[in-house]
Amino acid sequence: MNYEFHNPVLVEKVLDLLVKDLGGTYVDATIGGGGHSERILQKLLPTGKLIGIDADEDAVIFSRKRFGDRVLIFRCNFSNLSDLLSDLKISRIDGILFDLGISSYQIDNAEKGFSFSKEGILDMRFDKNQFLNARYIVNNYNEAELTQIFRIYGEEKFSRRIAKEIVRQRKFNPINTTTELSGIIGNVVNKRFINKTLARVFQALRIEVNKEMDVLKKGITDALNLLRSNGRIVVISYHSLEDRIVKNIFKTYSQQNLIKILTKKPIVPEKSEIQTNPRSRSAKLRAAEKI
Ligand SMILES: C[S@@+](CC[C@H](N)C(=O)[O-])C[C@H]1O[C@@H](n2cnc3c(N)ncnc32)[C@H](O)[C@@H]1O
């Protein structure tokens, strides 16, 4: 398991916006390889507390090794944040970070099935204990359902054509691997667009497998309710639908005078950061403070 200590995205902005009370209690809701957590820890006083969450067991094992007892780390979906904190007898937090999506480690690890360019079983689950995986979706959802997923989550213009071809091909043989799926999509999409189309279709499947839009709504809402007065939430998203969800929830809470929005427009990485850290290119950061 090699996280290679990738640069955390927009890290200086995160530190600046998130950590105000240096002795407070913070949550990294997507700890991954711990890039952001490392820097948060450096900023906190020894009296400060950091709790890390990830749905992926590999991330939990890696980060536990990295941080030892300096961070309390749990394998948990952030949609279960309230229950987790209640079990820990923590009723209020001073800050929470969501750095959504997948880590470079997850993309690079062929076994996880996230990457169209690496041969692996079509899996895409963050949490290996859940039933639904990408293989089930491509072999069982009907044409209309597949079209809808590719169109809405992938914003893919050839959605219908791709869904139709998947349904036609799976009658001969089940579609088990990333490369089988890429080949099927390649049958109906021009070579000129193929990489972008594959990226969109694979992303759409990942979002459906992990129900990412639903868990995001629940996670952000719970987090806002758990924040102490003056506590901060920072969310980095990589997909326009995710960003819209965050924007709309913040708007609703701010209209009810429950939070103050700290980022009128989302913060995006500078060109120099994108050059050194290409993963950051679609990142959008929004932050808010509890009133
Ligand atoms: C972009 S990575 C985080 C990288 C991390 N900030 C770092 O600096 O190393 C996103 C992580 O969030 C996890 N994740 C995604 N959705 C999740 C969810 N609903 N609940 C818990 N973890 C989730 C993924 O497994 C992945 O490890």
The ligand as an SDF file (V2000), in Angstrom:
LIG
                    3D

 27 29  0  0  0  0  0  0  0  0999 V2000
   -9.3320   12.8910   -2.1980 C   0  0  0  0  0  0  0  0  0  0  0  0
   -9.1070   11.6020   -1.0420 S   0  0  0  0  0  0  0  0  0  0  0  0
   -8.5810   12.4230    0.4000 C   0  0  0  0  0  0  0  0  0  0  0  0
   -7.1270   12.7270    0.4180 C   0  0  0  0  0  0  0  0  0  0  0  0
   -6.6460   13.3310    1.7290 C   0  0  0  0  0  0  0  0  0  0  0  0
   -7.2290   14.6270    1.9880 N   0  0  0  0  0  0  0  0  0  0  0  0
   -5.1420   13.4250    1.7520 C   0  0  0  0  0  0  0  0  0  0  0  0
   -4.6140   14.5360    1.9210 O   0  0  0  0  0  0  0  0  0  0  0  0
   -4.4810   12.3800    1.6300 O   0  0  0  0  0  0  0  0  0  0  0  0
  -10.7530   11.1680   -0.6120 C   0  0  0  0  0  0  0  0  0  0  0  0
  -10.8730   10.0640    0.4180 C   0  0  0  0  0  0  0  0  0  0  0  0
  -12.2140   10.1020    0.8840 O   0  0  0  0  0  0  0  0  0  0  0  0
  -12.6870    8.7880    1.0550 C   0  0  0  0  0  0  0  0  0  0  0  0
  -14.1490    8.8760    0.9490 N   0  0  0  0  0  0  0  0  0  0  0  0
  -14.8780    9.2150   -0.1370 C   0  0  0  0  0  0  0  0  0  0  0  0
  -16.1860    9.2250    0.1680 N   0  0  0  0  0  0  0  0  0  0  0  0
  -16.2800    8.9030    1.4830 C   0  0  0  0  0  0  0  0  0  0  0  0
  -17.3620    8.7700    2.3820 C   0  0  0  0  0  0  0  0  0  0  0  0
  -18.6290    8.9460    1.9890 N   0  0  0  0  0  0  0  0  0  0  0  0
  -17.1080    8.4640    3.6720 N   0  0  0  0  0  0  0  0  0  0  0  0
  -15.8080    8.2750    4.0900 C   0  0  0  0  0  0  0  0  0  0  0  0
  -14.7490    8.3820    3.2730 N   0  0  0  0  0  0  0  0  0  0  0  0
  -14.9750    8.6990    1.9910 C   0  0  0  0  0  0  0  0  0  0  0  0
  -12.0220    7.9940   -0.0360 C   0  0  0  0  0  0  0  0  0  0  0  0
  -11.9420    6.6320    0.3300 O   0  0  0  0  0  0  0  0  0  0  0  0
  -10.6430    8.6630   -0.1190 C   0  0  0  0  0  0  0  0  0  0  0  0
   -9.7060    7.9940    0.6820 O   0  0  0  0  0  0  0  0  0  0  0  0
  1  2  1  0
  2  3  1  0
  2 10  1  0
  3  4  1  0
  4  5  1  0
  5  6  1  0
  5  7  1  0
  7  8  2  0
  7  9  1  0
 10 11  1  0
 11 12  1  0
 11 26  1  0
 12 13  1  0
 13 14  1  0
 13 24  1  0
 14 15  1  0
 14 23  1  0
 15 16  2  0
 16 17  1  0
 17 18  1  0
 17 23  2  0
 18 19  1  0
 18 20  2  0
 20 21  1  0
 21 22  2  0
 22 23  1  0
 24 25  1  0
 24 26  1  0
 26 27  1  0
M  CHG  2   2   1   9  -1
M  END
$$$$
